[in-house]
Amino acid sequence: MNDIQNALKYTTDTKACIIARGAIDSSFALISELFPNLTNVFLVADPNTWKVAGERVAISLKANGIEVKQFMLGADGAPFHAEYKWIDVLREAYLKEINRPKIVAVGSGTINDLCKRMAEEVGERYVVIGTAASMDGYTSFGAAITKDGMKQTLSCKAPLGCLIDTEIAAAAPKEMAASGYADLIAKLPAGADWMLADLIGSEKIHPQAWDFVQKSLRKALSNPQGVAAGDIDEIAGLCKGLIMSGFAMQAMGSSRPASGTEHQISHYWDMEDLCFNGQPVSHGFKVGIGTLVSTAILEYLLEQDLSNLDIDAAVAQWWQSYDELKAEFPKVYGSREAHIRRAEIEMKTKYPTPEQLREELGVLKSAWNDIAPKLRMQIMPYAEVRECLRIVGAPYSIEQIGITPERLFETLRGVPYMRSRYFGLDLLCRIGKYSDFEVYLKQIMGT
């Protein structure tokens, strides 16, 4: 794991990380190293994560003279999710402790996000003991929390330390590793989106952050069968890829290294609280479907010869005044006031003038024959992505997460206005090819 140690030189928040078989035995050493003069700990788990890891961490801490206050989420058997009300509960319980204990989260996405934000609100740092290879949020800043009826990313620091025992992660429910794999495969088209943004000068590629995500990405994705079978070595590779994605975000101070069109699709469904069969759809599963769509966008763009693009025609077809654009938002989002407000904010910085659009398209036209082969090398073919998702046990069709074709295309029409960041979907719209792409996507999806 030399890559991990090298990456820690560039991280802003996380100072130590262990990913290894039997790493749970090093929990006290890690926690005490990060928190000198450690005397007491506020340990958050749920009944499952307590059983597989939390109890062992607590025993190790107590054996070394550390007082442990255990807080069990879901102790009554009732389900809990990453909702702000649980941050209120955690914060209230934490502030009752007299000596300000150090915070240790034992779990995966939900527990990590709840503790991450709670720690921020009480002005403390925390350590996470990960129990599954389920997402890249362990070492990213920000927490995905439902607040005021809407899924939001709330500001907070990444953990001070992270430990994942790969034996424990490999024994987690298979759908958790499938979700993590789907989150990781998203970095392929996300990288291609970043290449396009770099080309037009929107967001330049950060060399270290790029390498943290992309250097070992193909290897980590190469054996979905092994991930599905819970092979410890494959799970270790998956864990490393996910952790390095979080480190890349810290190094750059942005989610750009790990997030493209596919994550914007997922975030859009977050805002709509997407559920299927009465249960929230996991981040990774939403992103996996988004990855299929994003890959299709990039493959469709690569079928176009943009070296012969008629720039004047593209500008005339797509551009309108900002006031005219704003008037379109109620047609795109209907009565979703939160969506409209966000679109108005994001598009203030994203929307180009006609001159800026001509310059952007001119750069793309001039560089297309050079960038197109590199984009093709960056992405994995749509059919291969779909097969990898199927093998690993992740959803590989929109129906498997409760999305109809109509809802998908409604999402795609709304996504370009929801983030000031530049993506392949923006290019598709700006060259006047979005309607044709819908036909193409319906064909390859079989809808």
C-alpha positions in Angstrom: 0.0 0.0 0.0 2.9 2.4 -0.8 0.5 4.4 -2.9 -1.6 5.1 0.2 1.4 6.4 2.1 2.4 8.6 -0.8 -1.1 10.0 -1.2 -1.2 11.0 2.5 1.5 13.6 1.7 -1.1 15.5 -0.4 -4.2 15.1 1.7 -5.5 18.0 3.7 -7.5 16.2 6.4 -6.5 12.5 6.7 -3.2 11.8 8.3 -3.2 8.0 8.6 -4.8 5.1 6.8 -4.5 1.3 7.1 -6.0 -1.1 4.6 -5.0 -4.7 5.3 -6.0 -8.2 6.4 -6.2 -8.2 10.2 -6.0 -4.4 10.4 -8.6 -4.3 13.1 -5.9 -5.4 15.5 -4.1 -2.1 14.9 -7.2 0.0 15.8 -5.9 1.1 19.2 -2.4 2.0 17.7 -4.0 4.1 15.0 -6.5 5.9 17.2 -3.9 6.6 20.0 -1.4 7.8 17.4 -3.8 10.3 16.0 -5.2 11.4 19.4 -2.2 11.9 21.8 -3.0 11.7 25.5 -6.1 9.7 24.6 -8.3 9.0 27.6 -11.9 8.4 26.3 -13.7 7.6 23.1 -17.2 8.1 21.8 -17.7 5.0 19.6 -20.6 5.0 17.2 -21.8 1.7 15.5 -25.0 -0.2 14.7 -25.8 -3.7 15.8 -24.2 -5.2 12.7 -21.0 -3.1 12.7 -20.7 -3.6 16.5 -20.7 -7.3 16.0 -18.2 -7.4 13.2 -15.8 -4.7 14.3 -17.0 -2.3 17.0 -16.8 -4.7 19.9 -13.2 -5.7 19.0 -12.2 -2.0 18.8 -13.9 -1.3 22.2 -12.1 -4.3 23.8 -8.8 -3.1 22.5 -9.3 0.4 23.7 -10.5 -0.7 27.2 -7.5 -3.1 27.5 -5.3 -0.1 27.1 -7.0 1.9 29.8 -9.3 4.0 27.5 -12.9 4.7 28.6 -15.4 3.8 25.8 -18.8 5.3 25.6 -20.8 3.2 23.1 -23.6 4.8 21.1 -25.6 2.3 19.1 -27.6 3.6 16.1 -30.6 1.3 15.3 -30.4 -0.5 18.6 -34.1 -0.9 18.7 -34.0 -2.7 15.3 -35.6 0.3 13.5 -33.9 1.3 10.2 -31.9 4.5 10.1 -30.6 6.5 7.2 -28.3 9.4 6.6 -30.9 11.9 7.8 -30.1 15.1 9.7 -32.2 14.1 12.7 -29.7 11.4 13.5 -26.9 14.1 13.6 -29.0 15.9 16.2 -29.3 12.7 18.2 -25.6 12.0 18.0 -24.6 15.6 18.8 -26.9 15.7 21.8 -25.5 12.4 23.2 -21.9 13.5 22.5 -22.3 16.8 24.3 -23.5 15.1 27.4 -20.0 13.6 27.8 -18.0 15.8 30.2 -14.5 15.2 29.0 -15.0 15.7 25.2 -14.2 12.1 24.1 -12.6 11.4 20.7 -15.0 10.2 18.0 -14.7 6.8 16.4 -17.2 5.7 13.7 -17.5 2.0 13.0 -19.4 1.3 9.8 -19.7 2.3 6.2 -21.5 5.1 4.3 -24.3 6.1 6.6 -22.5 5.9 9.9 -19.4 7.6 8.4 -21.4 10.5 7.0 -23.4 11.0 10.2 -20.2 11.0 12.3 -18.4 13.2 9.8 -20.9 15.9 10.0 -21.5 15.6 13.8 -17.8 15.9 14.4 -17.7 19.0 12.3 -20.6 20.6 14.3 -19.0 19.9 17.7 -15.5 21.1 16.5 -13.8 17.7 16.8 -12.0 15.3 14.4 -12.9 11.7 14.1 -11.5 8.3 13.0 -13.5 5.8 10.8 -13.2 2.1 11.0 -14.7 1.0 7.7 -16.6 -2.3 7.5 -17.4 -2.6 3.8 -16.0 -1.6 0.4 -19.2 0.2 -0.4 -18.4 3.8 -1.6 -15.6 6.3 -1.9 -16.9 8.6 0.8 -14.7 7.2 3.6 -11.9 9.7 2.9 -13.8 12.4 1.1 -14.8 15.7 2.6 -18.5 16.5 2.9 -21.3 14.3 4.0 -24.4 13.3 2.0 -27.3 14.0 4.4 -31.0 14.3 3.9 -32.0 17.7 5.4 -35.2 19.6 5.0 -36.6 16.8 2.9 -33.7 17.0 0.4 -30.4 15.0 0.0 -27.6 17.5 0.4 -23.8 17.5 0.6 -23.0 19.2 3.9 -19.6 20.7 4.4 -17.3 18.9 6.8 -13.7 17.6 7.0 -12.7 14.1 6.0 -11.6 11.8 8.8 -8.3 12.2 10.6 -7.7 8.5 10.1 -9.2 5.6 8.3 -8.8 1.8 8.9 -10.3 -1.0 6.9 -9.8 -4.7 7.7 -10.1 -6.4 4.4 -11.3 -9.6 6.0 -14.2 -7.8 7.5 -14.9 -5.9 4.3 -14.9 -9.2 2.3 -17.4 -10.7 4.7 -19.9 -7.8 4.4 -23.1 -8.3 2.4 -22.3 -8.8 -1.3 -24.4 -5.9 -2.4 -22.1 -3.5 -0.5 -19.0 -4.5 -2.5 -21.2 -4.4 -5.6 -22.1 -0.8 -4.7 -18.5 0.1 -4.2 -17.5 -1.4 -7.5 -20.2 0.6 -9.3 -18.9 3.7 -7.6 -15.4 2.9 -8.7 -16.1 2.1 -12.3 -17.7 5.5 -12.6 -14.2 7.0 -12.4 -13.6 5.9 -16.0 -16.1 8.2 -17.7 -15.6 10.8 -15.0 -12.0 10.9 -16.1 -13.1 11.4 -19.7 -15.4 14.3 -18.6 -12.4 15.9 -16.8 -10.3 15.5 -20.0 -12.9 17.5 -21.9 -13.1 20.2 -19.2 -9.3 20.4 -19.1 -9.2 20.8 -22.9 -11.5 23.8 -22.9 -9.8 25.4 -19.9 -12.8 24.9 -17.5 -11.0 22.7 -14.9 -7.4 21.8 -15.4 -6.3 18.3 -14.6 -4.5 18.1 -11.2 -1.6 15.6 -11.9 -1.5 14.0 -8.4 -5.2 13.8 -8.0 -5.5 12.2 -11.5 -2.9 9.6 -10.7 -4.5 8.8 -7.3 -7.7 7.8 -9.0 -6.6 6.5 -12.4 -3.2 4.9 -11.9 -4.5 1.6 -10.5 -8.2 1.9 -11.6 -8.2 -0.7 -14.3 -6.5 -3.3 -12.1 -9.1 -2.7 -9.3 -11.9 -3.2 -11.8 -10.4 -6.2 -13.6 -12.0 -9.0 -11.6 -15.7 -8.4 -10.9 -16.1 -12.1 -10.4 -13.6 -12.0 -7.5 -15.3 -9.0 -6.0 -18.6 -10.7 -6.1 -17.1 -13.9 -4.5 -15.7 -11.8 -1.7 -12.1 -12.6 -2.6 -10.0 -10.8 0.1 -7.3 -9.6 -2.3 -9.9 -8.3 -4.8 -11.8 -6.5 -2.0 -8.5 -5.0 -0.9 -7.9 -3.6 -4.3 -11.4 -2.2 -4.4 -11.0 -0.6 -1.0 -7.7 1.0 -2.1 -9.3 2.4 -5.2 -12.2 3.9 -3.2 -9.9 5.3 -0.5 -7.6 6.8 -3.1 -10.5 8.5 -4.8 -11.3 10.3 -1.5 -7.6 11.3 -1.2 -7.7 12.7 -4.7 -10.7 14.9 -3.7 -8.7 16.1 -0.7 -5.6 16.8 -2.7 -7.5 18.9 -5.2 -10.1 20.4 -2.9 -12.8 19.3 -5.3 -14.8 16.2 -6.2 -13.9 16.6 -9.8 -11.3 13.7 -9.8 -14.0 11.2 -8.9 -17.2 12.7 -10.3 -18.6 13.3 -13.7 -22.0 13.2 -15.5 -22.8 9.9 -13.7 -22.6 11.5 -10.3 -24.7 14.4 -11.4 -27.4 11.9 -12.4 -27.1 10.3 -9.0 -27.3 13.6 -7.2 -30.4 14.5 -9.2 -32.0 11.3 -8.0 -30.7 12.1 -4.5 -32.7 15.4 -4.6 -35.8 13.3 -5.5 -35.1 10.8 -2.7 -35.0 7.9 -5.1 -36.4 4.6 -3.6 -37.1 1.2 -5.0 -39.3 -1.4 -3.4 -39.6 0.9 -0.4 -35.8 1.3 0.2 -33.4 4.1 -0.7 -31.2 3.1 -3.6 -27.5 3.1 -2.6 -25.2 5.7 -3.9 -23.1 3.2 -5.8 -26.1 1.7 -7.5 -27.4 5.1 -8.7 -23.9 6.0 -9.9 -23.5 2.6 -11.7 -26.6 3.3 -13.8 -25.3 6.9 -14.3 -22.0 5.4 -15.5 -23.9 3.5 -18.2 -25.5 6.7 -19.4 -22.3 8.7 -19.2 -20.4 6.0 -21.1 -23.2 6.1 -23.8 -22.8 9.9 -24.0 -19.1 9.6 -24.6 -19.4 6.8 -27.1 -22.0 8.8 -29.0 -19.7 11.9 -29.0 -16.9 9.7 -30.3 -19.1 8.7 -33.3 -19.3 12.4 -34.3 -16.6 14.0 -36.4 -16.3 17.2 -34.4 -13.2 18.2 -36.5 -15.9 19.2 -39.1 -18.2 20.9 -36.6 -20.2 23.9 -37.9 -19.6 26.2 -35.1 -21.9 29.0 -36.2 -24.8 26.6 -36.7 -24.2 25.0 -33.2 -24.1 28.5 -31.5 -27.3 29.6 -33.4 -29.1 26.4 -32.5 -28.2 26.2 -28.8 -27.5 29.7 -27.4 -30.1 32.0 -26.0 -30.0 34.8 -23.5 -29.7 34.0 -19.8 -33.1 35.4 -19.2 -34.5 33.2 -21.9 -32.7 30.2 -20.3 -34.1 31.0 -16.9 -37.6 31.0 -18.4 -37.0 27.4 -19.4 -36.3 26.1 -15.9 -40.0 25.8 -14.9 -40.6 23.8 -18.0 -37.7 21.5 -17.2 -38.3 21.1 -13.5 -42.1 21.8 -13.1 -43.0 22.7 -9.6 -39.6 21.6 -8.1 -38.7 25.0 -6.6 -35.4 23.7 -5.1 -34.3 22.5 -8.5 -35.1 25.8 -10.1 -33.2 27.8 -7.4 -30.2 25.6 -7.7 -30.2 25.9 -11.5 -30.3 29.7 -11.3 -27.3 29.7 -9.0 -25.2 27.2 -10.9 -25.8 28.6 -14.3 -24.8 32.1 -13.4 -21.1 30.9 -13.6 -21.5 28.1 -16.1 -23.5 29.7 -18.9 -21.2 31.0 -21.7 -21.6 34.1 -23.8 -21.8 33.5 -27.6 -18.2 34.5 -27.9 -17.1 32.1 -25.2 -19.2 29.3 -26.7 -17.5 29.9 -30.1 -14.1 29.8 -28.5 -14.9 26.6 -26.6 -16.2 24.8 -29.7 -13.3 26.1 -31.7 -10.8 24.5 -29.3 -12.7 21.2 -29.4 -12.9 21.3 -33.2 -9.2 21.9 -33.6 -8.2 19.3 -31.0 -10.8 16.7 -31.7 -8.6 14.3 -33.8 -6.0 14.3 -31.0 -8.4 14.1 -28.0 -10.9 11.5 -29.4 -8.5 8.5 -29.4 -7.5 9.4 -25.8 -11.1 9.6 -24.7 -11.7 6.2 -26.3 -8.8 4.7 -24.4 -10.0 6.3 -21.1 -13.5 4.8 -21.1 -14.7 1.2 -21.1 -17.2 0.2 -23.8 -20.8 0.4 -22.8 -21.4 -3.3 -23.2 -18.4 -4.1 -21.1 -19.5 -1.7 -18.3 -22.9 -3.3 -18.3 -21.5 -6.8 -18.1 -19.1 -5.9 -15.2 -22.0 -4.5 -13.3 -24.1 -7.6 -13.9 -21.2 -9.9 -12.8 -20.5 -8.0 -9.6 -24.1 -8.0 -8.6 -25.0 -4.3 -9.2 -28.0 -3.1 -11.2 -27.3 -2.9 -14.9 -30.6 -1.6 -16.2 -32.7 1.4 -15.2 -35.6 -0.7 -14.2 -33.6 -2.4 -11.5 -33.5 0.8 -9.5 -37.1 1.8 -10.4 -36.3 4.3 -13.2 -38.5 4.5 -16.2 -37.2 5.7 -19.6 -39.4 8.8 -19.2 -37.9 9.6 -15.9 -34.4 9.0 -17.1 -34.8 11.5 -20.0 -36.4 14.0 -17.7 -33.4 13.7 -15.5 -30.9 14.1 -18.4 -32.7 17.3 -19.5 -32.4 18.7 -16.1 -28.9 17.7 -15.1 -26.9 20.2 -17.3 -28.3 23.1 -15.3 -27.7 21.7 -11.8 -23.9 22.0 -11.6 -21.5 24.7 -12.8 -19.0 22.0 -13.7 -18.5 21.1 -17.4 -19.3 17.5 -18.5 -19.7 15.4 -21.7 -23.4 16.0 -21.4 -22.8 19.7 -21.8 -20.9 19.2 -25.0 -23.6 16.9 -26.3 -26.2 19.7 -25.8 -24.0 22.5 -27.1 -23.4 20.8 -30.5 -27.1 20.3 -30.9 -27.0 16.5 -30.6 -29.0 15.8 -27.5 -32.3 14.8 -29.2 -30.4 12.4 -31.5 -28.7 11.0 -28.5 -32.0 10.1 -26.8 -32.9 8.0 -29.8 -29.4 6.4 -29.7 -29.7 5.6 -25.9 -33.1 4.1 -26.3 -31.7 1.8 -28.9 -28.7 0.6 -26.9 -30.8 0.3 -23.7 -33.5 -1.7 -25.5 -36.3 0.6 -24.4 
